[in-house]
Amino acid sequence: MTKISSQQLFRHPALVAAPSKFGHGVFTTEYIPADTTLEECHHLRIREEDCSGIIDDYVYALDQEHNESEDESEYYSLPLGWGSIFNHADEHNTEYWHDRERDLIVFHTIKDVSAGEQLFINYGKAWWETRELTPDNGK
């Protein structure tokens, strides 16, 4: 039998989703210091061969330990919640990690973030190369 948890997922109260030059993004309405949890997200595990079209732009790589399964497929994670609208910046202020125990993606700040600032993650060089694109900041 599956254990049912009543624990609420955390989302920092100062976060807002708002229009940005990239569609929508995640912003903060107040100062947030480095090393602060921003959001805990459930996610869907999707096999690499099922990541096509627009879905491919929104999945995150899972670390190898999390990929272990009976088949040889590589899996990706499609974050639910606001995890899917963090935009890219080389000089990012946010990162994520997989909480394996609770099977969540957790976003956290890696730098101090001022009120009104957009929160960015770094998609990584491979994300841009596989799409034959260059980020707006050219890096």
N, C-alpha and C positions, 0 to 999 in steps of 0.2 A: 504494500500500500504506500502511496506517495504521501509524504509528510506535507501538510498544508501550512504555510506560514502566513501570519497576519501582519508581518512587518511591512510597513509602508516604505516605498522607495523614496530616496532623498532627492529633492531638487532645491537648490539654493534659492531663497526667497527673493533675491535681487535680480534674478534672471528674467529676461523678456525676449521673446522672439519678435523680430521687427524686420521690415524691408531693408535690404542692403544693396550694394551695387552688384551683388552676386545672386539676387533673388531674395532670399530671406537669410537671416543669420541670428546668432545668439549674442545678446548684449547684456551688460550689467547696469543697473540703475544706481549702484553704490560701489564704493571702493571695496575690492576683494584682495586680500593678501595672497602671496604665493603659498602653495601647498594647501589650498582650500578645496574641498570636494564641491563640485558644481552640480553633478547629476549622476544618479545611478539608473541605468537603463536595462530593461530586458532586451534580448536580441534573438534573432532567428538565425540558426545555423543553416547555411546554404552551400551545397556542393559547388565546387568551381565550375563544373560543366553546366550548372543551372544559373550562373551569373552572366546573363547576357543583356544587351540593350541597356536601358536606363538603370536597371538594378545594379549593374557593374560599377556605376558611378557612386553608389551609396554603401557598398560593403566595405568592411574593414578586415584586414588580414588577422587570422587567429594564430597565436603562437603554436609551435609544433606540439607541445604537450597537450594542448586542447584539441588538436587535430586527430589525436589517436582514435582510431575506430577500426571496426572489423574489415572495412574495405580500404582500398588504397587512395580514395578520393581526398583531395585537399578541400578544406572547408573555409568559408568566409562567414563573417558575422554581419547581419543587417540590423543596426541598432534601432530600437523603437524609442519613442520619446523624442526629445530635442537633439539626441545624438546624431541624427541624420541631417541636421542643418548647420553644423559647425562648418564654417568655410576655411579655406586654406590660406596660410601665410608662412613664408620661410621663417620669418621672425615671429613665430607663434607664441602664444601665452598660455596655451592649454594642451594637455596630453590626456591619453586614456590608457587604461589597463584593464585586464580581464580578472575579475574576482571569481576564481574558479570554484571556490567553496559555495558561493551563492549563485553562480552562473549569471553574472551581471557584467556590463561594461560600466566602468566608473570614470567620469571625466573630472579632472582637477587642474587647478592653475599651477603653472610653473614659474610665473612671474607675478608681481603685484599688478593689478588691473584697476585703472581709474574708473570712476562713475561715468557712464555713457559710452565706454569703450566696447568694441566688438571683441568677442572671444574667438580665437582662431586655433586650429590644429594644423599640423604639417602633414599633408597627404603622402609625402615621400616622393623621391625622384622617379621611382618605377611607375607610380600612378600617372604622372605626366608623360613619361616616355612611351607607355603602352597606348596612349591616346594620340601620340605625336603632337603634343601640345606643350606650351611653355606657360608657366604661371604669369599673371599680370605684372609681377614685380621682376620678371626676367631671370629669376634665380632657380 
